């Protein structure tokens, strides 16, 4: 069946992952970047990659100041990846992220924006901790 891996392939992948971890721990650069791996997967037909994928990392410190800037950044990622490939965007709960999420959903009607549940819980626990006894 096309798209399925046999056990030998899985063992090879595990060995490759172990080698990458050893390289990382020893301070050496990885053999391949995540973007290269992703582009190889995208070129293959009938590949079903489940779960979250890391595509790239950027210095976004200049974008995080306003909701409009965060929206521009997130929208550019959706554009780069392809709207049909993005189902959900999860962000922090800061007002700039909330604004960006709402703008993103308004322009990309099939995309869902979700505030980070862990951050919500953290904020709630902080507020509970402020309650005077």
C-alpha positions in Angstrom: 0.0 0.0 0.0 1.3 3.4 -0.9 1.9 5.8 1.9 2.6 3.1 4.5 6.0 2.5 6.0 7.5 -0.9 6.8 9.2 -1.6 10.1 12.7 -1.2 8.5 11.8 2.4 7.5 10.6 3.2 11.0 13.8 1.8 12.5 15.9 3.9 10.1 14.0 7.0 11.1 14.5 6.3 14.8 18.2 5.9 14.2 18.3 9.2 12.3 16.4 10.9 15.2 18.9 9.5 17.8 21.8 10.7 15.7 20.2 14.2 15.5 19.7 14.2 19.3 23.4 13.2 19.9 24.5 16.0 17.5 22.3 18.5 19.3 23.6 17.5 22.8 27.2 17.7 21.6 26.7 21.2 20.2 27.0 20.2 16.5 24.7 21.5 13.9 22.0 19.1 12.7 22.5 17.3 9.4 19.4 18.8 7.9 17.1 21.7 8.8 13.4 21.4 9.5 12.6 23.4 6.4 14.6 21.0 4.2 12.8 18.0 5.7 9.5 19.7 5.3 10.1 20.5 1.7 11.1 16.9 1.0 7.8 15.7 2.6 5.7 18.2 0.6 7.2 17.0 -2.7 6.2 13.4 -1.9 2.7 12.4 -2.9 0.4 10.7 -0.5 2.4 11.5 2.6 0.3 12.0 5.7 2.2 13.8 8.3 0.2 13.8 11.5 0.5 16.3 14.3 2.3 19.6 14.5 5.2 20.4 12.3 8.0 23.0 12.9 8.7 24.9 9.7 11.0 27.8 10.7 12.0 30.2 13.4 12.4 33.9 13.1 13.1 36.9 15.3 9.6 38.4 15.5 10.4 41.0 18.3 9.5 43.8 15.9 6.2 42.2 15.0 4.9 41.6 18.5 4.1 45.2 19.5 0.8 45.7 17.8 -2.1 43.5 16.7 -1.8 44.7 13.1 1.9 43.6 13.0 1.1 40.2 14.6 -1.6 39.8 12.0 0.7 40.6 9.1 3.2 38.1 10.4 0.7 35.3 10.9 -1.0 36.0 7.6 2.3 35.8 5.8 2.9 32.4 7.4 -0.6 31.2 6.2 0.2 32.5 2.8 3.6 30.8 2.7 2.2 27.4 3.9 -1.0 27.6 2.0 -4.4 28.4 3.4 -5.6 24.9 2.6 -2.8 23.5 4.8 -3.5 25.6 7.9 -6.5 24.7 10.1 -5.8 26.4 13.3 -3.5 29.1 14.8 -2.9 29.1 18.5 -1.4 32.2 20.1 -0.8 33.9 23.5 -3.8 35.8 25.0 -2.3 39.3 24.9 -4.6 41.9 23.4 -2.3 42.2 20.3 -2.7 38.5 19.7 -6.4 38.5 20.2 -6.7 41.3 17.7 -4.5 39.5 15.2 -6.5 36.3 15.7 -9.8 38.0 15.0 -8.4 39.7 11.9 -7.0 36.4 10.7 -10.4 34.7 11.1 -12.1 37.6 9.4 -9.9 37.3 6.3 -9.4 33.5 6.3 -12.9 32.2 6.9 -11.9 28.5 7.1 -9.2 29.1 9.6 -9.7 28.9 13.4 -7.8 31.1 15.9 -7.6 29.8 19.5 -6.1 31.4 22.5 -3.6 29.2 24.4 -5.4 27.3 27.1 -2.3 27.0 29.2 -1.8 30.8 29.2 -5.5 31.2 30.1 -5.1 28.9 33.1 -1.9 30.7 34.1 -3.7 34.1 34.1 -6.6 32.7 36.0 -4.3 31.2 38.7 -2.5 34.5 39.0 -5.8 36.3 39.6 -6.9 33.7 42.1 -3.5 34.2 43.9 -4.2 37.9 44.2 -7.5 37.4 46.1 -7.1 38.6 49.6 -8.0 36.1 52.3 
